[in-house]
Structure formats: C-alpha cells, structure tokens
C-alpha cells in the first residue's frame, strides 16, 4: 500500500537542495521500533519506511511480542543475548532487516508547515560511536575532531514520524560532585555499556549502585569468567527485593518440557501468557494504589520481604537492607542471586558515601547515606575509609528525567517540545503518544506509559496499534494530517498527575519515576486493561483531522450509505405497518435527499 504516502525516493537529484523522501521514518530499533515496523507490514502491507538506530545493534532488552511469541526459550528467565537473538529473528521473519539503518542518529526533527512534512537531520556515525553516550561523543569530538565521530549529515523528509527512542537510552554519567575521576588509572565503565575487553581477574572492583543491573552483575564478578579479587558495592538506599518468580513444576522440568508442550498443544502458550498478564494486573491493584486493600496488601508483602531478606543475607546487612518507604514506591528487584551473594566474603555492601577518587583507590565517608546520619540508634559505620580500586563500574541507571533526550523536536510554530514541556510542568503527551502542535508525530512509549507491574512490550504494542489507527488513514490518502487538540492534551495530562497522587509512586522519597518538583512523567496511574481498551477505541473527537478531497468524498459516501441503511429500515417497518402508499412517499423523500447528498459529493 503506497497511497498518498508515496514511496522512498531522492528529490532534486544532485542539487544543493536535494533530500531523501521517506513516507514513514521510525526513530530507534529497540522493541518499540521493531514492533512498529512489523505492524506496518503486517496490518497495512506497507514497506516504505526506514528505522534509524544510533547504536551499532538492536536495542531490545525485553521478552517476546504477542504477535510473534517464542515458546522455545532456554529458561524461564532467558539471558540477554538470547533475547537479542529473538528480536533479530523477528526482524528477519517480518522482512524488516533491510529497513533498519544502524549507526545513524536522528539528531533533530523539524516540522515544515508549508510542506506538511517532517524534516529529519541524520548524523551518520563512525563505527561504535553510537554506542557512546551523547556526552562521551562530544568529548571525543573535542579531543579528536568531529570527523572521528560524525562521518556525514543527511536530510530526510517524511510524512509521518514514529519516535521509538525509548526511555532507558542515555546512561547516567559520573557524579559531578565526586572529585578526582580524572586521576583514576583503572577502567571505568557503565553497566549499560559493558566492555568485554576489560580484564577483571584479580582486580579490586567498585560498583556504584544497587538497582536491577547491579543486582545481576555483582554476584557474577567474583566468579568465573571474571574472577575479581574483591567487589565493594556502594548503596545510597535499599531497594525492595522480591524473590524471582519460578516456573511451574520447577526450572528443570520447565526447560525440558514446555518448548514441546507449547508447540504441540495449540493455544497453550497463549493461555499461559494471558494468565501471567492477569496475575500482573492483580499486582497493580494489590500494591500500587492507595485503597484500603492495597494498603493492607503492601503491609503483608513488606513483612514477607523483610523476612526473606533476614533469612538470606548476613545479619550485619539487616539494618541497611530494610527500606524506610513502602514497597512499589521505587522499582522492585526480582532477584535470586544478589542476596545470596552477600554471603560471599569477596563482596561487601556499604552505605558509606563515595567522597573522592585516587589513582588506584577511592575514599568512602565519613558519614553514611542510609540510615539517615541523624539516626543515633543506628550501628551502621560512618568512619572514613580508603579502599583499593582497579575498576569502577557505574550501575547508576539512566537519564530518564529528560524524555526523548538527546533528540530535538520542533513543531508547527518552531517551538521545541522540551520547552513546551517545561512551560506545562513536565514531560507529557496525550495517551503518551501525541502532542498538540506536532502533527503526524507518534511517540511510542512516551511520558506516563511505563508500568510498575506489567510488561513494557504490552504497553508498546498498545501504542503501536493505537498509532496505526491514524497512520492507516494518512497512508491511504484519506487524511492529510492528524493532531491532538491542545485542550485534550492538557486535560489528559491533568488527569494523569491528579490520579498519580492516589498511587504509591508519589508517597515515598526520591525515585526515577518523578523529578525534584514531584512531577511524575513516567508511570501510567491505571491498569493495563484500562490502557489497552483506550488504545483499541480512540476518542476521535479529541483529534483535529485534516481530510484530503479523497477522504472527504469517502466520508460523505459513508454517511450516505448509513443514511440509506437507516431509511431502508424505516421503509421496511412502514411497509409492514402502513401499506404501499406510505412506502411510495418515503421512497420519493429518499430520492430527493440522495440527490442533494451526491451533488455535494461531486463538488
């Protein structure tokens, strides 16, 4: 289906004003970008699109799509490499591998009002340059020159843009308040930019952070193949740690039998997937709301998790691993290896603050980050220590406060989306997908679409299907542009922020869900059943839709056919009730109305 969207082509040849026209461009080849590409082909039979990915490979990190289920995972919790291979296989199956362009950053999007098109500024990057953070790339440009990072620029114009840039993209950098990093003689790496060439054997390792990534890597570092001499983990505050769910009948039986059972018994895999979804939805109502049921549910769960912690870790860590906020306020860790690994004498967990860096060591303290220093009854150490360090691993998360960073987007009036967000209080988008003043732009997994309980992939698929309701009409040539109404966007955002006040996410201290002003632009305050239904049935009255002449004709024909069906029903009823004379009168009236209607269509 090409329609009014046209096909990919070069415009103006070798002229100075030459550019590439692409009907649809997708920013990012993570799971959201892949899902959009697959559904453009599957639902619309449309292949005139490109997916631009800054990094040197696909960015997918989650499990499987509903439209391409995988029932042959090696384990109940498959490793990252296996998940990436799955996404590569999906791209091959749906024939979108040739649509993905790696090492290409979409640096800027600007809407050209006179042309009704988006202009994208592409940066073609040197090999592996896209795997660096934006700050690291700028440092490399400053040190070695622009040509060592950016090979060339390109302009691409598009009718439709789908931003699947994701939220976990830009790793947090080194804390600016900690001096001495420039003197450090060892290796420094971020858990999201892992370097397999770094040799950990016999080394003293400092790990900054106790989030999900740290919980996965810390237990492995003292073991083969890393064989680190020591691991000191720095914790700011304790997370709630949940025992990782185990498969029915145990891991061994699951790995042995389920691939065959899911393949041989039609629908069994779908049933299991659906059950997991409803269990997760129950979790939402049990934990994340401020209802009496959820308050009681949290107390019960917190007691269970504290008992689990005390049974699993050494007593010296009991105090610092007891959170002082409710479960669910911050991201939970589903773990089966981190807590047990704290029994390993090669691993030490501390809440002494990182004070400074030396060439081959770090200074911790004085003081502590948890419990609060003013807690006089606490026995947690506060005395300054010097610790040898050969490698520092940052597991301190991502920059999630600035959505779509570092992409710059300018709308009809030339205003930056980030500036609009700043004026309106924080990151926001209608249904997490659309902003007024930015026509034909669809954000996949935008503000207030994350969940604390369910699958990211489910949310992304919902947004993809929601966007396709509109994209389909544009590509068919029935619609020139769609844009959410300003009042609808503001009303939606106000509803998000008001309802979030009644959730656990706003009741605790600091978390990456909200900013310093308590603006939560991250989480959706309702269940995923609620969001799925909203995506299935768009509220068309919230949108400004600019129809083409073809679209107007089709719209009038649909109205005519609806009117005919309505009148035919009345005629049939009257024929039975009043007899033939009344029928003749109604048919004459219908003929007059249809003549008027079709004359309007012909204009």
N, C-alpha and C positions, 0 to 999 in steps of 0.2 A: 504494500500500500504506500504509494508516494503522495497522492493528493496534492493539496496546496503547499505541503511542506517541501516538495521537490526532492532533489537528490543532491548528494555531495558533489561539489564542483569548484573549480577555480574561476574566480571572476576577475576580469580585466587583465588576464594573462600575465605578461611580464612588466606591466606598468607599475609606477610608484604606488598607485592606489590599489594594487592587486590584493586580493584576500581569498581565503577559502570559505565557501558557504557550506554549512552542515546543518541540516534541519533540526537535529537534536544533539546537544552535547551534554555529557554526564561528567561531573567533576568527582573523581575518586573511584578506584577499583577495589573498594572494600566490599563487604557483603551487601550494603545498600546499593552501590553502583552496579554490582553484578546482578542483583535482583531486578533492578530497573531494566538493564539490557536484556535479560532473559524474558521479561514480561512484554517488552516492546515487540520482541519477535514472536512470542507465543500468543499473546492476546490480539495484537494488531498486525501481525505478519509484516512488521516494519524493521528494516535493517539499515536505514540511512542515518546512522548515529555513530558517534565516537565517544569512547570513555578515556579520559585523560587522568593518568595516575602519576603523581610526583615521585613516588618511590620506585625502586627497581624490581618490585614484585607485587603480587596481590596483597592487599592488606587485611584479608578476612581473618577473624580470630574466634568466631563463634561456631555453633553447631550447624545443623542442616536446615535447608529450606523445606517448607511444606510442599512446594511444587516439585522438589527433587529430593525426596527422602533417601537417606542412606541407612540401610539395615545391616551393613556389614562392618561396623566399627570394630576395631580390635578389642576395645574395652568399653566399659560403661562411661568412663571419663577419658576419651581419646586424647593423645598428646597433640601439641600444636602443629607439628609437621604433618600429621595425618589429616588434621582439619584443613590446613592449607592445600594439601593434595586433593581433598574433596572439592574445594572450591575451584581448583584448576580443572578437575574433571567435569564439573558443572558447566564451566565456560566452554569446554570442548563439546559437550553434549548438546548445548544450545547454539553452538556455532557463533560465539561472540569473541573468540580468542583474537581474531584479526581486527576486531573493533576496539581493542584495548591498546593504548599507546603509553608505554611506561617512560619514566624519566622525563616527564612533561608536566610542568606545573602551570595550573591556571592561576595566574597572579592577580588578575583583575577582570571583572565583568562590568560592562557599562551599557545601559540601555539607550539605544539610538531612537529617540522618539519619532523623528521624521521618517525613518525607515521601518519602524515596528520590529526591529531586530536587536538581539543582544550581540555586543562585540566582546570577544574574549581575547585577552592578552596572554599568549602562551610563552613560557620560557622552556626551551629545550635544554636540559641539564646534562652536564658531564656524567659519566658513569659513576653511580653510587652517591652523587651529590644530593639527590633527592632523599636519600636515607638519613641525611643530616637534619638537625633542627634548623629552623629559619635563622636563629641566632648563630649557629655554627657555620651556616653557609655564608652569612655576612662576614663573619670573622675570617673565613677562608678567602673571600673576595678582597678584604682589606689587606691580608697578608700576601696573597699570591696573584691577585688580579682577577678581574671579572671573567676573563676568558677561560679560567681554570674551573669555573663553576657553571656559567651560562654560555652555552655554545651559540645560540641564536634566539631571536624572538620571532613570533608569528602572530598574525591577526586571523581570527576565525569569527565569522558571523553566524548566528543561529537564530532560528525562530523560537526554539524552546530550550531552556536550560534546566537541568536537574542537578542540584547540588547534593552530592552524597559524600561530602567532605568528612563527615564523622565527627565525633567528639574527642576520642582518645587518639589524637594525632600528634600534637606538639608536646613532647616530654618536658616536665619542669626542669629548669636549669639549676645550676649550682646556687645555693642561697647566698645572696649578695652580702648578707650580714656576717658571713663567716670568712675571716681574713686568711691569707696565706696559700690559697689554692694555686697561685702561680708558681709557688716554690716547690710544690709536690713533685717528686721524682718518679713516682709509680704510675700505674694506669688508672684512669678514671673512665667509667662507662655507665650508661643508663640501662636499666633492665629492659627497656623498650628498644634499645639499640645495641643488642648484645653482640659482642665481638668474640667469635670462636677462636681467634688467634691469640687471645690473652691467656698466658700460662699461669694457672692458679697453684700449681704444685708447690707445696712447702711455703706458701705465702701467707702473710697476715692480712686478712680482708676485713674492711669496714663496710657494712651495709646500712645505708640511711633509709629508714622507713620500715613499716610493719603492715603494709597493705597486702592485697591479694598476690601481687607479683613477688614481693619479699617472702611471703609465706610459702611460695612454691620453690624459690631458688635457695633460700638459706639452708634447708635440710640437705640439699644436694652438694653444696660446696665442700664440706669436709670429706665427702665420699668420692669414689672413682666415678668419672674420669678426672674430676677437678683436683681432689686431694689437697685442699687448702690446709695449712697448718692450724689456723685459728680463724674464727668468724665472730666479730663483735657487731651486734645488731643494735642500732640506735632507734629508740621508740619515743615518739612525742606523747602519745596517749594510747591506751589499749583498745583494740577492736573487739567486737563480739565475735567469737569463733564458734562456728557450728560444725558438728561432725559431718563430714561429707556424706551425702546420701549414697547408700549402697544398693546395688541392683537386686531385684527379687531372686531368691534362691542362691545368692552369693555370687561373687565375681567370677569364679572359675566356671560354674555352670552357665552363667550368662554368656561368657565369652565362647563357650563351647557350643551351646545350643541355639541361642537366639538368632544368629545370622540365618541359619537354615529354617527355623520356625517362622520368622518374619517374611522370608522369601516364599515358603511353601504355602502358608495359610493366608489367603487374601484378606486384607483389611486388618490383620492383627497388629501390624506396626502402627497403623493409623489410630487404632483403638488405644494402644499404649501411649502414643503421643498425646492424644486427647485427654487421657487420664492424668498425665503429667501436667497438662495445662490447667485442669480444674483443681488439682492439688495446689498448684502455684497461686491460683486465684483465691483459694481459701486462705492461703498465707497472707494475702493482701488484707482481707477483712479481719484476720486474727491478730495482725501485728501493726499495720501501718496507719490505721485510723485512730481517732480519739473517742471512740464509742466505749461504753462500759464493757462490752465483750472484748474489745481489743486491749483495753487497759488491763483487764484480768488475764487475758491471754499472754500479754507481754510479761507480766509478773511471773507467771508459771514458767514461761520459756527462759526468762533470765535466771531463775533459780536452777533450772536444769542445766543451763550452760555454765553457770558458776561451779556446779557440782562436777561437771565434765572437766572443766579446767583444773580443778583441785586434784582430781584423780589422775591427771595426765602429766602435769608439769611439776618440777621441783618446788618445794614449799617456799623457797626464797623468792620465787616469782609470783606467788599468790596475790600479794598486795598490788603490784604494778600491772597485773593482768585482770584486775577487777574493774570494769568500766564504771564511771560515775554518771552515765547517761543511759537512756532507755535503748533497748535493742531495736534496731531499724533506723535510728537517727542517722547513723553513718553506714557505709557499705559493710555488710557482713562478710566474713571469710568462711568459706566452706572448706574445711581442712581435714586431712588425715595424716599429714607428715610433720607439720611445723611444731605443734605442741609436743609430740613425742620426741622430736629432735632436740628440744631444750634439755633433755636428759644427757645429751652428748657433752662431755667436758670441753670439747673444742669449740662449742658455741656458747656465747654469752649474750644475754639480753640486758640492756641498761636504759634508764631514762635520764642519765647524765646528759646535759646539753652539749652539743658539739660547739666548742669555743674557738678553735683555730687549727690551722694545718701547718705542719712542718714538712721538710723534705722527705722524711721517712717515718712519719708518725702523725698522730692527732692529739689534741688536748681536749679532754672532756671535763665539764664542770668549771667552777663549783656551781652547786645548785642542782635542781632536777626539774624536768618538765612534767613529771607525774609521780606520785600525787602532788597536789599544789604545795609549793615550798612553805606556805604558812601553816600547813598541817603538822602541828608539833608532835602528834602522836605517831606519825609515820616513822618507820625504821629504814626507809629506802635511802641509800647512800647519797650524799651531796658533796663529798670531798673531791677536789680536782685530781684528775689522773692523766698521765701520759701513756698512750698506747701505741706500740709499733704498728705501722701500716704500709703495706706494699701495693695494695689495690683498694680503691674506693668504688663501691657500686651504689649508684643512686637508684633507689626504688621508691622515689618520692612522687610518683604519679604524673599526671598530665596537666597542662594548662587548659582547664575546662571552663574557666570564668569567661573567656572570650570566644564565643561561638563563631565558627567558620574561619577562625584565625589560621593562617595569615591572609586568607582570601579577602580582597576588597571588592565590594559590590555597590554600584551606583545606579539609582533608579531613574524614573522619568524626569524628575526635577534635578537630577545631578547630585542628589544627596547620598552620602554613604549610609549603608544600612546600620553600621555600628554607631554612627552619630544619631540616627533616628532612635535606636535602642537606648542610647544614653539619655536622650531627651524624655523618653517614655518610661524610664525607670530601670530597664534592664533587658536582656535578651528575651525575645518573644516572637511568636508567629501564630497565625490562625491555624488551628489543628496541627501546630508545629511544622507547617508546610508552606504557608503563604504570607506575604506582607503586602500591604497596600503601597502603591507607587512602584511596584516591581512586577509588571505583568509577565505572564508566561514563564515565571520562575517558580520552581517547585523544590522545596528543601526536603530532603529525605532524612529522617531522624534529626529534626531541628529542635528548638527550645521546647521544654516541657513535654517531651515524648519518652524520656527514659523511665524505666520502672525499677523498683527496688526488689521485685519479686518474680518477674517473669522474663521471657526470652526477648532479647534485643531484636532477634531476627523476626519474631512475630510482629513487633512494632514497625520494623522497617517494611515488611511485606504489606502491612496495612496501609502505610503511607504511599508505597508504590502503587497499589491498587486504587487508592483514593486519587492520586495524581492522574492516573490513566483515564479516569472519567473525563477529565478536561483535555488531556493531550490527544485523545482519540478524536475529539471534535475539531481540534485545530488541524491535525494531520489529514483529516478527511476533507478539509477545505470549507467546513461549515462555520467555523469561528476564526476570527482574526486574532483576538486577544481575550484573555481572561485575567481578572484582577480582583482580589478580595476587597470588599468595601472597608473603608477606614473605620467606620463605626462598628462593623462586625469584628474587626481585628482587635480593637480596643476593648470591646465588650467581652470577647473571648479571653483576652489576657487578664482582665479584671477578675473574671470568674476563676481562672487558674490560681491567681495569687490569693484570692479570698478563700477558696476551698483548701489550698495547701495549709492554711492556718489551722485546719482541723485534722492535720496529719502529724505523725511522729517526726517527720523530716524537719519540722520547724520548732521542735520542742527542746532539742539538745544544744550543744555548743557549736563550735565551728565544724564544717564539713564541706566537701567539694560540691555538695548539692546547692549551696547558697553562697552569696557573696557577703562582703562586710556590712552591707546595708540590709541584710536579710531578704534579698531578692532571690527567689528560687526560680531560676530559668531552666532547671534540669528535669524535674520529675513531673509526671502526669498524676494528678491527685485522685483519679478514679481507677476503676478496674480496667483490665484489657478487654473484657467483654464489652464494656461501655465504649471504649475507643474503637474496637472492631466494628461495632454497629454504626458508629458515626462515619467511619470510612466507607462502609457499604452504601450508605444512603446520604449523599451530600445534600446540604441545605443550599439549594441553588439560589434562593433569594438573598443570600449573603454575598453573592458574587456579581460583579459588573461583567457582562459578557457582550463583546462586540462581534455581532454576526456578520458574515460575508453575505453578498447577494444570494449566493447558492444556499447558504444557511437560512436566510430569511424565507426563500421560496419553500424549502423543505419544512420550515416551521409552520408556514401557512397551510401547506398541504396536510400536515399532521393535524392541524386544527380543523381543517375541512373534513378530513376523514373521521375525526372524533365527533364532529357535528352531525355528519351523515349517520354514523352509528347510533348516536343519541336519538335523532329524528326517526330513524328506521324502527327503533324500539318503541317510540311513541305511536308511530303509524300502525305497527303490528298490534299494539294494545287497543287502539281505537277501532281498528278493523273488526276485531272480535266484539268490541263493546257497542259501537255506534252504527256500523254498517258502511257500505261503499261510498256514500255521498261525503261523509266526513273525510274519508281517505283521499278522495279527489281534491278536496280543499287543501289538505296538508301537503299533498304532492305538489300542488301549484305553489304553495308557500315555499317549499323546499327548493323548487326550481329557481324562484326569484332570489333566494338567499345564496344559492350556489353561484348564480350568475354574477352577483355582486362580489362574492369572495374571489372567484377566479379572475375577475377583471383587476382586482388589487394585486393578485399574484403576478399578472402579466406586466404590471407597471415596472 
